[in-house]
Each structure stands twice: as C-alpha cells, then as structure tokens.
C-alpha cells in the first residue's frame, strides 16, 4: 500500500504532506481532444498486446 501511495504522490495525484492524511489534489480538466487521442492510443496499445508500462514508456520516449 505504501508503494501505491508513493507512486500516486510522485505522479502528483495526491498530496502526502508530513503529519496528515493523503489528499487528492485538484487537477484541471483534460481537454476533450486530448482525452480522445489518449483513448485511441490506449486502444491501439492494448490491441498490440502492450503492457501499460510499455505503452507509457513508448509515449515518454516520443515526448
């Protein structure tokens, strides 16, 4: 469980400041065109049999 909290904090999804419970951070909405593009990419990556880690790493390599 601690690893999951650490990964969420590293991604900026939650705030785990010292001495208090983890809190979900407010994030701005993701633009709809980007959501559609991400879904298309995820669908294709799954079709190709890629793991989430492989799909994420491939995206990061192109950034």
CHARMM internal coordinates of N, CA and C (Angstrom, degrees):
IC EDIT
DIST 1 N 1 CA 1.4351
DIST 1 CA 1 C 1.5230
ANGL 1 N 1 CA 1 C 110.89
DIST 1 C 2 N 1.3188
ANGL 1 CA 1 C 2 N 116.63
DIHE 1 N 1 CA 1 C 2 N -39.36
DIST 2 N 2 CA 1.4665
ANGL 1 C 2 N 2 CA 119.60
DIHE 1 CA 1 C 2 N 2 CA -179.36
DIST 2 CA 2 C 1.5193
ANGL 2 N 2 CA 2 C 110.83
DIHE 1 C 2 N 2 CA 2 C -61.68
DIST 2 C 3 N 1.3470
ANGL 2 CA 2 C 3 N 116.32
DIHE 2 N 2 CA 2 C 3 N -37.86
DIST 3 N 3 CA 1.4662
ANGL 2 C 3 N 3 CA 119.68
DIHE 2 CA 2 C 3 N 3 CA 179.66
DIST 3 CA 3 C 1.5293
ANGL 3 N 3 CA 3 C 110.29
DIHE 2 C 3 N 3 CA 3 C -63.92
DIST 3 C 4 N 1.3163
ANGL 3 CA 3 C 4 N 116.86
DIHE 3 N 3 CA 3 C 4 N -40.81
DIST 4 N 4 CA 1.4677
ANGL 3 C 4 N 4 CA 120.22
DIHE 3 CA 3 C 4 N 4 CA 179.33
DIST 4 CA 4 C 1.5224
ANGL 4 N 4 CA 4 C 110.70
DIHE 3 C 4 N 4 CA 4 C -61.81
DIST 4 C 5 N 1.3331
ANGL 4 CA 4 C 5 N 116.63
DIHE 4 N 4 CA 4 C 5 N -44.18
DIST 5 N 5 CA 1.4689
ANGL 4 C 5 N 5 CA 119.84
DIHE 4 CA 4 C 5 N 5 CA 178.00
DIST 5 CA 5 C 1.5212
ANGL 5 N 5 CA 5 C 111.09
DIHE 4 C 5 N 5 CA 5 C -62.94
DIST 5 C 6 N 1.3381
ANGL 5 CA 5 C 6 N 116.56
DIHE 5 N 5 CA 5 C 6 N -40.36
DIST 6 N 6 CA 1.4650
ANGL 5 C 6 N 6 CA 120.53
DIHE 5 CA 5 C 6 N 6 CA 179.09
DIST 6 CA 6 C 1.5167
ANGL 6 N 6 CA 6 C 110.60
DIHE 5 C 6 N 6 CA 6 C -62.22
DIST 6 C 7 N 1.3316
ANGL 6 CA 6 C 7 N 117.17
DIHE 6 N 6 CA 6 C 7 N -44.14
DIST 7 N 7 CA 1.4654
ANGL 6 C 7 N 7 CA 120.60
DIHE 6 CA 6 C 7 N 7 CA -179.61
DIST 7 CA 7 C 1.5290
ANGL 7 N 7 CA 7 C 111.30
DIHE 6 C 7 N 7 CA 7 C -65.86
DIST 7 C 8 N 1.3240
ANGL 7 CA 7 C 8 N 117.45
DIHE 7 N 7 CA 7 C 8 N -40.23
DIST 8 N 8 CA 1.4666
ANGL 7 C 8 N 8 CA 120.26
DIHE 7 CA 7 C 8 N 8 CA 177.34
DIST 8 CA 8 C 1.5239
ANGL 8 N 8 CA 8 C 110.95
DIHE 7 C 8 N 8 CA 8 C -64.70
DIST 8 C 9 N 1.3244
ANGL 8 CA 8 C 9 N 116.81
DIHE 8 N 8 CA 8 C 9 N -39.39
DIST 9 N 9 CA 1.4681
ANGL 8 C 9 N 9 CA 120.28
DIHE 8 CA 8 C 9 N 9 CA 177.93
DIST 9 CA 9 C 1.5217
ANGL 9 N 9 CA 9 C 110.47
DIHE 8 C 9 N 9 CA 9 C -67.30
DIST 9 C 10 N 1.3299
ANGL 9 CA 9 C 10 N 117.14
DIHE 9 N 9 CA 9 C 10 N -40.95
DIST 10 N 10 CA 1.4666
ANGL 9 C 10 N 10 CA 120.97
DIHE 9 CA 9 C 10 N 10 CA 179.02
DIST 10 CA 10 C 1.5240
ANGL 10 N 10 CA 10 C 111.29
DIHE 9 C 10 N 10 CA 10 C -61.74
DIST 10 C 11 N 1.3233
ANGL 10 CA 10 C 11 N 117.21
DIHE 10 N 10 CA 10 C 11 N -33.65
DIST 11 N 11 CA 1.4658
ANGL 10 C 11 N 11 CA 121.99
DIHE 10 CA 10 C 11 N 11 CA 178.94
DIST 11 CA 11 C 1.5238
ANGL 11 N 11 CA 11 C 111.97
DIHE 10 C 11 N 11 CA 11 C -80.70
DIST 11 C 12 N 1.3284
ANGL 11 CA 11 C 12 N 116.89
DIHE 11 N 11 CA 11 C 12 N -7.81
DIST 12 N 12 CA 1.4552
ANGL 11 C 12 N 12 CA 120.12
DIHE 11 CA 11 C 12 N 12 CA -179.74
DIST 12 CA 12 C 1.5152
ANGL 12 N 12 CA 12 C 114.48
DIHE 11 C 12 N 12 CA 12 C 81.64
DIST 12 C 13 N 1.3343
ANGL 12 CA 12 C 13 N 116.87
DIHE 12 N 12 CA 12 C 13 N 15.16
DIST 13 N 13 CA 1.4560
ANGL 12 C 13 N 13 CA 120.41
DIHE 12 CA 12 C 13 N 13 CA -178.12
DIST 13 CA 13 C 1.5221
ANGL 13 N 13 CA 13 C 111.47
DIHE 12 C 13 N 13 CA 13 C -82.10
DIST 13 C 14 N 1.3413
ANGL 13 CA 13 C 14 N 115.92
DIHE 13 N 13 CA 13 C 14 N -36.51
DIST 14 N 14 CA 1.4585
ANGL 13 C 14 N 14 CA 119.78
DIHE 13 CA 13 C 14 N 14 CA 178.10
DIST 14 CA 14 C 1.5155
ANGL 14 N 14 CA 14 C 109.89
DIHE 13 C 14 N 14 CA 14 C -125.96
DIST 14 C 15 N 1.3148
ANGL 14 CA 14 C 15 N 114.93
DIHE 14 N 14 CA 14 C 15 N 160.57
DIST 15 N 15 CA 1.4595
ANGL 14 C 15 N 15 CA 122.17
DIHE 14 CA 14 C 15 N 15 CA 176.58
DIST 15 CA 15 C 1.5213
ANGL 15 N 15 CA 15 C 106.84
DIHE 14 C 15 N 15 CA 15 C -112.93
DIST 15 C 16 N 1.3169
ANGL 15 CA 15 C 16 N 116.88
DIHE 15 N 15 CA 15 C 16 N 123.03
DIST 16 N 16 CA 1.4632
ANGL 15 C 16 N 16 CA 121.01
DIHE 15 CA 15 C 16 N 16 CA -177.78
DIST 16 CA 16 C 1.5185
ANGL 16 N 16 CA 16 C 110.53
DIHE 15 C 16 N 16 CA 16 C -118.90
DIST 16 C 17 N 1.3089
ANGL 16 CA 16 C 17 N 116.83
DIHE 16 N 16 CA 16 C 17 N 48.26
DIST 17 N 17 CA 1.4613
ANGL 16 C 17 N 17 CA 121.31
DIHE 16 CA 16 C 17 N 17 CA -179.44
DIST 17 CA 17 C 1.5188
ANGL 17 N 17 CA 17 C 112.11
DIHE 16 C 17 N 17 CA 17 C -53.97
DIST 17 C 18 N 1.3171
ANGL 17 CA 17 C 18 N 116.66
DIHE 17 N 17 CA 17 C 18 N 151.17
DIST 18 N 18 CA 1.4606
ANGL 17 C 18 N 18 CA 122.51
DIHE 17 CA 17 C 18 N 18 CA -177.49
DIST 18 CA 18 C 1.5265
ANGL 18 N 18 CA 18 C 110.88
DIHE 17 C 18 N 18 CA 18 C -58.70
DIST 18 C 19 N 1.3287
ANGL 18 CA 18 C 19 N 115.51
DIHE 18 N 18 CA 18 C 19 N 135.08
DIST 19 N 19 CA 1.4527
ANGL 18 C 19 N 19 CA 120.95
DIHE 18 CA 18 C 19 N 19 CA 173.40
DIST 19 CA 19 C 1.5140
ANGL 19 N 19 CA 19 C 115.98
DIHE 18 C 19 N 19 CA 19 C 79.31
DIST 19 C 20 N 1.3238
ANGL 19 CA 19 C 20 N 118.16
DIHE 19 N 19 CA 19 C 20 N 11.83
DIST 20 N 20 CA 1.4701
ANGL 19 C 20 N 20 CA 118.58
DIHE 19 CA 19 C 20 N 20 CA 177.38
DIST 20 CA 20 C 1.5287
ANGL 20 N 20 CA 20 C 110.03
DIHE 19 C 20 N 20 CA 20 C -144.67
DIST 20 C 21 N 1.2950
ANGL 20 CA 20 C 21 N 114.82
DIHE 20 N 20 CA 20 C 21 N 162.10
DIST 21 N 21 CA 1.4629
ANGL 20 C 21 N 21 CA 120.41
DIHE 20 CA 20 C 21 N 21 CA -179.73
DIST 21 CA 21 C 1.5236
ANGL 21 N 21 CA 21 C 110.23
DIHE 20 C 21 N 21 CA 21 C -69.00
DIST 21 C 22 N 1.3281
ANGL 21 CA 21 C 22 N 115.50
DIHE 21 N 21 CA 21 C 22 N 154.19
DIST 22 N 22 CA 1.4672
ANGL 21 C 22 N 22 CA 120.44
DIHE 21 CA 21 C 22 N 22 CA 177.36
DIST 22 CA 22 C 1.5213
ANGL 22 N 22 CA 22 C 109.30
DIHE 21 C 22 N 22 CA 22 C -64.42
DIST 22 C 23 N 1.3286
ANGL 22 CA 22 C 23 N 115.85
DIHE 22 N 22 CA 22 C 23 N 139.62
DIST 23 N 23 CA 1.4662
ANGL 22 C 23 N 23 CA 121.63
DIHE 22 CA 22 C 23 N 23 CA 178.70
DIST 23 CA 23 C 1.5165
ANGL 23 N 23 CA 23 C 109.15
DIHE 22 C 23 N 23 CA 23 C -127.38
DIST 23 C 24 N 1.3221
ANGL 23 CA 23 C 24 N 115.24
DIHE 23 N 23 CA 23 C 24 N 140.21
DIST 24 N 24 CA 1.4627
ANGL 23 C 24 N 24 CA 120.26
DIHE 23 CA 23 C 24 N 24 CA 176.13
DIST 24 CA 24 C 1.5222
ANGL 24 N 24 CA 24 C 107.50
DIHE 23 C 24 N 24 CA 24 C -73.31
DIST 24 C 25 N 1.3351
ANGL 24 CA 24 C 25 N 115.90
DIHE 24 N 24 CA 24 C 25 N 131.03
DIST 25 N 25 CA 1.4617
ANGL 24 C 25 N 25 CA 120.48
DIHE 24 CA 24 C 25 N 25 CA 178.62
DIST 25 CA 25 C 1.5269
ANGL 25 N 25 CA 25 C 109.68
DIHE 24 C 25 N 25 CA 25 C -79.97
DIST 25 C 26 N 1.3057
ANGL 25 CA 25 C 26 N 115.52
DIHE 25 N 25 CA 25 C 26 N 147.27
DIST 26 N 26 CA 1.4682
ANGL 25 C 26 N 26 CA 119.80
DIHE 25 CA 25 C 26 N 26 CA 173.10
DIST 26 CA 26 C 1.5266
ANGL 26 N 26 CA 26 C 107.43
DIHE 25 C 26 N 26 CA 26 C -76.04
DIST 26 C 27 N 1.2971
ANGL 26 CA 26 C 27 N 115.10
DIHE 26 N 26 CA 26 C 27 N 132.66
DIST 27 N 27 CA 1.4628
ANGL 26 C 27 N 27 CA 119.64
DIHE 26 CA 26 C 27 N 27 CA 178.40
DIST 27 CA 27 C 1.5230
ANGL 27 N 27 CA 27 C 108.56
DIHE 26 C 27 N 27 CA 27 C -123.07
DIST 27 C 28 N 1.3122
ANGL 27 CA 27 C 28 N 115.33
DIHE 27 N 27 CA 27 C 28 N 150.66
DIST 28 N 28 CA 1.4588
ANGL 27 C 28 N 28 CA 117.80
DIHE 27 CA 27 C 28 N 28 CA 178.39
DIST 28 CA 28 C 1.5261
ANGL 28 N 28 CA 28 C 108.77
DIHE 27 C 28 N 28 CA 28 C -74.26
DIST 28 C 29 N 1.3169
ANGL 28 CA 28 C 29 N 117.34
DIHE 28 N 28 CA 28 C 29 N 151.05
DIST 29 N 29 CA 1.4627
ANGL 28 C 29 N 29 CA 121.15
DIHE 28 CA 28 C 29 N 29 CA -179.44
DIST 29 CA 29 C 1.5303
ANGL 29 N 29 CA 29 C 111.13
DIHE 28 C 29 N 29 CA 29 C -60.70
DIST 29 C 30 N 1.3160
ANGL 29 CA 29 C 30 N 114.91
DIHE 29 N 29 CA 29 C 30 N 146.79
DIST 30 N 30 CA 1.4612
ANGL 29 C 30 N 30 CA 120.82
DIHE 29 CA 29 C 30 N 30 CA 177.71
DIST 30 CA 30 C 1.5274
ANGL 30 N 30 CA 30 C 107.57
DIHE 29 C 30 N 30 CA 30 C -85.65
DIST 30 C 31 N 1.3408
ANGL 30 CA 30 C 31 N 117.69
DIHE 30 N 30 CA 30 C 31 N 129.83
DIST 31 N 31 CA 1.4717
ANGL 30 C 31 N 31 CA 120.08
DIHE 30 CA 30 C 31 N 31 CA 179.86
DIST 31 CA 31 C 1.5363
ANGL 31 N 31 CA 31 C 111.16
DIHE 30 C 31 N 31 CA 31 C -58.04
DIST 31 C 32 N 1.3120
ANGL 31 CA 31 C 32 N 116.09
DIHE 31 N 31 CA 31 C 32 N 138.46
DIST 32 N 32 CA 1.4667
ANGL 31 C 32 N 32 CA 121.65
DIHE 31 CA 31 C 32 N 32 CA -176.91
DIST 32 CA 32 C 1.5333
ANGL 32 N 32 CA 32 C 113.66
DIHE 31 C 32 N 32 CA 32 C -54.90
DIST 32 C 33 N 1.3453
ANGL 32 CA 32 C 33 N 120.68
DIHE 32 N 32 CA 32 C 33 N -41.37
DIST 33 N 33 CA 1.4663
ANGL 32 C 33 N 33 CA 118.88
DIHE 32 CA 32 C 33 N 33 CA 178.17
DIST 33 CA 33 C 1.5334
ANGL 33 N 33 CA 33 C 112.28
DIHE 32 C 33 N 33 CA 33 C -60.40
DIST 33 C 34 N 1.3195
ANGL 33 CA 33 C 34 N 116.97
DIHE 33 N 33 CA 33 C 34 N -34.88
DIST 34 N 34 CA 1.4637
ANGL 33 C 34 N 34 CA 120.08
DIHE 33 CA 33 C 34 N 34 CA 178.52
DIST 34 CA 34 C 1.5264
ANGL 34 N 34 CA 34 C 110.91
DIHE 33 C 34 N 34 CA 34 C -71.53
DIST 34 C 35 N 1.3252
ANGL 34 CA 34 C 35 N 117.11
DIHE 34 N 34 CA 34 C 35 N -37.66
DIST 35 N 35 CA 1.4626
ANGL 34 C 35 N 35 CA 120.95
DIHE 34 CA 34 C 35 N 35 CA 176.41
DIST 35 CA 35 C 1.5268
ANGL 35 N 35 CA 35 C 109.96
DIHE 34 C 35 N 35 CA 35 C -60.72
DIST 35 C 36 N 1.3284
ANGL 35 CA 35 C 36 N 116.89
DIHE 35 N 35 CA 35 C 36 N -44.59
DIST 36 N 36 CA 1.4760
ANGL 35 C 36 N 36 CA 120.67
DIHE 35 CA 35 C 36 N 36 CA 179.47
DIST 36 CA 36 C 1.5251
ANGL 36 N 36 CA 36 C 111.20
DIHE 35 C 36 N 36 CA 36 C -63.41
DIST 36 C 37 N 1.3302
ANGL 36 CA 36 C 37 N 116.84
DIHE 36 N 36 CA 36 C 37 N -42.68
DIST 37 N 37 CA 1.4668
ANGL 36 C 37 N 37 CA 120.56
DIHE 36 CA 36 C 37 N 37 CA 179.39
DIST 37 CA 37 C 1.5289
ANGL 37 N 37 CA 37 C 110.44
DIHE 36 C 37 N 37 CA 37 C -63.84
DIST 37 C 38 N 1.3260
ANGL 37 CA 37 C 38 N 116.82
DIHE 37 N 37 CA 37 C 38 N -40.70
DIST 38 N 38 CA 1.4634
ANGL 37 C 38 N 38 CA 120.59
DIHE 37 CA 37 C 38 N 38 CA 179.46
DIST 38 CA 38 C 1.5250
ANGL 38 N 38 CA 38 C 110.86
DIHE 37 C 38 N 38 CA 38 C -65.04
DIST 38 C 39 N 1.3274
ANGL 38 CA 38 C 39 N 116.69
DIHE 38 N 38 CA 38 C 39 N -40.01
DIST 39 N 39 CA 1.4637
ANGL 38 C 39 N 39 CA 119.91
DIHE 38 CA 38 C 39 N 39 CA 178.75
DIST 39 CA 39 C 1.5179
ANGL 39 N 39 CA 39 C 110.68
DIHE 38 C 39 N 39 CA 39 C -64.93
DIST 39 C 40 N 1.3194
ANGL 39 CA 39 C 40 N 117.10
DIHE 39 N 39 CA 39 C 40 N -42.40
DIST 40 N 40 CA 1.4632
ANGL 39 C 40 N 40 CA 120.97
DIHE 39 CA 39 C 40 N 40 CA 178.14
DIST 40 CA 40 C 1.5234
ANGL 40 N 40 CA 40 C 110.32
DIHE 39 C 40 N 40 CA 40 C -60.23
DIST 40 C 41 N 1.3373
ANGL 40 CA 40 C 41 N 116.36
DIHE 40 N 40 CA 40 C 41 N -45.67
DIST 41 N 41 CA 1.4698
ANGL 40 C 41 N 41 CA 120.65
DIHE 40 CA 40 C 41 N 41 CA 179.44
DIST 41 CA 41 C 1.5318
ANGL 41 N 41 CA 41 C 110.56
DIHE 40 C 41 N 41 CA 41 C -62.89
DIST 41 C 42 N 1.3370
ANGL 41 CA 41 C 42 N 117.26
DIHE 41 N 41 CA 41 C 42 N -45.68
DIST 42 N 42 CA 1.4636
ANGL 41 C 42 N 42 CA 120.73
DIHE 41 CA 41 C 42 N 42 CA -179.33
DIST 42 CA 42 C 1.5291
ANGL 42 N 42 CA 42 C 111.04
DIHE 41 C 42 N 42 CA 42 C -62.60
DIST 42 C 43 N 1.3281
ANGL 42 CA 42 C 43 N 116.91
DIHE 42 N 42 CA 42 C 43 N -42.91
DIST 43 N 43 CA 1.4664
ANGL 42 C 43 N 43 CA 120.53
DIHE 42 CA 42 C 43 N 43 CA 178.45
DIST 43 CA 43 C 1.5237
ANGL 43 N 43 CA 43 C 111.15
DIHE 42 C 43 N 43 CA 43 C -59.95
DIST 43 C 44 N 1.3217
ANGL 43 CA 43 C 44 N 116.68
DIHE 43 N 43 CA 43 C 44 N -44.34
DIST 44 N 44 CA 1.4684
ANGL 43 C 44 N 44 CA 120.59
DIHE 43 CA 43 C 44 N 44 CA -179.18
DIST 44 CA 44 C 1.5246
ANGL 44 N 44 CA 44 C 111.22
DIHE 43 C 44 N 44 CA 44 C -68.28
DIST 44 C 45 N 1.3202
ANGL 44 CA 44 C 45 N 117.31
DIHE 44 N 44 CA 44 C 45 N -40.74
DIST 45 N 45 CA 1.4661
ANGL 44 C 45 N 45 CA 120.50
DIHE 44 CA 44 C 45 N 45 CA 178.71
DIST 45 CA 45 C 1.5313
ANGL 45 N 45 CA 45 C 110.35
DIHE 44 C 45 N 45 CA 45 C -61.88
DIST 45 C 46 N 1.3343
ANGL 45 CA 45 C 46 N 117.03
DIHE 45 N 45 CA 45 C 46 N -43.18
DIST 46 N 46 CA 1.4733
ANGL 45 C 46 N 46 CA 120.19
DIHE 45 CA 45 C 46 N 46 CA 177.25
DIST 46 CA 46 C 1.5248
ANGL 46 N 46 CA 46 C 110.61
DIHE 45 C 46 N 46 CA 46 C -63.66
DIST 46 C 47 N 1.3354
ANGL 46 CA 46 C 47 N 117.01
DIHE 46 N 46 CA 46 C 47 N -41.56
DIST 47 N 47 CA 1.4705
ANGL 46 C 47 N 47 CA 120.69
DIHE 46 CA 46 C 47 N 47 CA 179.37
DIST 47 CA 47 C 1.5204
ANGL 47 N 47 CA 47 C 110.93
DIHE 46 C 47 N 47 CA 47 C -59.36
DIST 47 C 48 N 1.3270
ANGL 47 CA 47 C 48 N 116.06
DIHE 47 N 47 CA 47 C 48 N -35.17
DIST 48 N 48 CA 1.4598
ANGL 47 C 48 N 48 CA 121.31
DIHE 47 CA 47 C 48 N 48 CA 179.49
DIST 48 CA 48 C 1.5277
ANGL 48 N 48 CA 48 C 112.91
DIHE 47 C 48 N 48 CA 48 C -80.63
DIST 48 C 49 N 1.3265
ANGL 48 CA 48 C 49 N 116.59
DIHE 48 N 48 CA 48 C 49 N -5.69
DIST 49 N 49 CA 1.4589
ANGL 48 C 49 N 49 CA 120.43
DIHE 48 CA 48 C 49 N 49 CA 178.70
DIST 49 CA 49 C 1.5195
ANGL 49 N 49 CA 49 C 114.36
DIHE 48 C 49 N 49 CA 49 C 84.37
DIST 49 C 50 N 1.3253
ANGL 49 CA 49 C 50 N 117.08
DIHE 49 N 49 CA 49 C 50 N 16.08
DIST 50 N 50 CA 1.4643
ANGL 49 C 50 N 50 CA 120.90
DIHE 49 CA 49 C 50 N 50 CA -178.88
DIST 50 CA 50 C 1.5269
ANGL 50 N 50 CA 50 C 110.36
DIHE 49 C 50 N 50 CA 50 C -76.05
DIST 50 C 51 N 1.3212
ANGL 50 CA 50 C 51 N 115.23
DIHE 50 N 50 CA 50 C 51 N 146.10
DIST 51 N 51 CA 1.4622
ANGL 50 C 51 N 51 CA 119.92
DIHE 50 CA 50 C 51 N 51 CA 172.73
DIST 51 CA 51 C 1.5269
ANGL 51 N 51 CA 51 C 108.41
DIHE 50 C 51 N 51 CA 51 C -78.31
DIST 51 C 52 N 1.3184
ANGL 51 CA 51 C 52 N 116.40
DIHE 51 N 51 CA 51 C 52 N 165.25
DIST 52 N 52 CA 1.4603
ANGL 51 C 52 N 52 CA 120.36
DIHE 51 CA 51 C 52 N 52 CA 176.71
DIST 52 CA 52 C 1.5266
ANGL 52 N 52 CA 52 C 109.97
DIHE 51 C 52 N 52 CA 52 C -60.32
DIST 52 C 53 N 1.3273
ANGL 52 CA 52 C 53 N 117.01
DIHE 52 N 52 CA 52 C 53 N -42.13
DIST 53 N 53 CA 1.4690
ANGL 52 C 53 N 53 CA 119.89
DIHE 52 CA 52 C 53 N 53 CA 178.75
DIST 53 CA 53 C 1.5225
ANGL 53 N 53 CA 53 C 111.35
DIHE 52 C 53 N 53 CA 53 C -60.70
DIST 53 C 54 N 1.3372
ANGL 53 CA 53 C 54 N 117.10
DIHE 53 N 53 CA 53 C 54 N -44.32
DIST 54 N 54 CA 1.4645
ANGL 53 C 54 N 54 CA 119.98
DIHE 53 CA 53 C 54 N 54 CA 179.86
DIST 54 CA 54 C 1.5281
ANGL 54 N 54 CA 54 C 111.23
DIHE 53 C 54 N 54 CA 54 C -64.78
DIST 54 C 55 N 1.3240
ANGL 54 CA 54 C 55 N 116.87
DIHE 54 N 54 CA 54 C 55 N -41.85
DIST 55 N 55 CA 1.4664
ANGL 54 C 55 N 55 CA 120.20
DIHE 54 CA 54 C 55 N 55 CA 179.35
DIST 55 CA 55 C 1.5237
ANGL 55 N 55 CA 55 C 110.58
DIHE 54 C 55 N 55 CA 55 C -64.47
DIST 55 C 56 N 1.3260
ANGL 55 CA 55 C 56 N 116.71
DIHE 55 N 55 CA 55 C 56 N -42.12
DIST 56 N 56 CA 1.4611
ANGL 55 C 56 N 56 CA 121.23
DIHE 55 CA 55 C 56 N 56 CA 178.62
DIST 56 CA 56 C 1.5272
ANGL 56 N 56 CA 56 C 110.51
DIHE 55 C 56 N 56 CA 56 C -63.53
DIST 56 C 57 N 1.3321
ANGL 56 CA 56 C 57 N 116.65
DIHE 56 N 56 CA 56 C 57 N -45.67
DIST 57 N 57 CA 1.4673
ANGL 56 C 57 N 57 CA 120.32
DIHE 56 CA 56 C 57 N 57 CA -179.70
DIST 57 CA 57 C 1.5219
ANGL 57 N 57 CA 57 C 111.65
DIHE 56 C 57 N 57 CA 57 C -64.22
DIST 57 C 58 N 1.3263
ANGL 57 CA 57 C 58 N 117.34
DIHE 57 N 57 CA 57 C 58 N -37.39
DIST 58 N 58 CA 1.4656
ANGL 57 C 58 N 58 CA 120.54
DIHE 57 CA 57 C 58 N 58 CA 177.78
DIST 58 CA 58 C 1.5260
ANGL 58 N 58 CA 58 C 110.43
DIHE 57 C 58 N 58 CA 58 C -64.59
DIST 58 C 59 N 1.3175
ANGL 58 CA 58 C 59 N 116.71
DIHE 58 N 58 CA 58 C 59 N -41.76
DIST 59 N 59 CA 1.4623
ANGL 58 C 59 N 59 CA 120.62
DIHE 58 CA 58 C 59 N 59 CA 177.88
DIST 59 CA 59 C 1.5253
ANGL 59 N 59 CA 59 C 110.66
DIHE 58 C 59 N 59 CA 59 C -64.00
DIST 59 C 60 N 1.3227
ANGL 59 CA 59 C 60 N 116.85
DIHE 59 N 59 CA 59 C 60 N -45.81
DIST 60 N 60 CA 1.4712
ANGL 59 C 60 N 60 CA 120.55
DIHE 59 CA 59 C 60 N 60 CA 179.76
DIST 60 CA 60 C 1.5256
ANGL 60 N 60 CA 60 C 111.53
DIHE 59 C 60 N 60 CA 60 C -61.09
DIST 60 C 61 N 1.3199
ANGL 60 CA 60 C 61 N 116.95
DIHE 60 N 60 CA 60 C 61 N -37.05
DIST 61 N 61 CA 1.4690
ANGL 60 C 61 N 61 CA 120.57
DIHE 60 CA 60 C 61 N 61 CA -179.81
DIST 61 CA 61 C 1.5219
ANGL 61 N 61 CA 61 C 111.52
DIHE 60 C 61 N 61 CA 61 C -65.16
DIST 61 C 62 N 1.3347
ANGL 61 CA 61 C 62 N 116.83
DIHE 61 N 61 CA 61 C 62 N -27.74
DIST 62 N 62 CA 1.4640
ANGL 61 C 62 N 62 CA 120.63
DIHE 61 CA 61 C 62 N 62 CA -179.84
DIST 62 CA 62 C 1.5127
ANGL 62 N 62 CA 62 C 112.80
DIHE 61 C 62 N 62 CA 62 C -86.68
DIST 62 C 63 N 1.3188
ANGL 62 CA 62 C 63 N 117.12
DIHE 62 N 62 CA 62 C 63 N -14.32
DIST 63 N 63 CA 1.4508
ANGL 62 C 63 N 63 CA 121.46
DIHE 62 CA 62 C 63 N 63 CA -176.58
DIST 63 CA 63 C 1.4859
ANGL 63 N 63 CA 63 C 108.69
DIHE 62 C 63 N 63 CA 63 C -68.90
END
COOR INIT
IC SEED 1 N 1 CA 1 C
IC BUILD
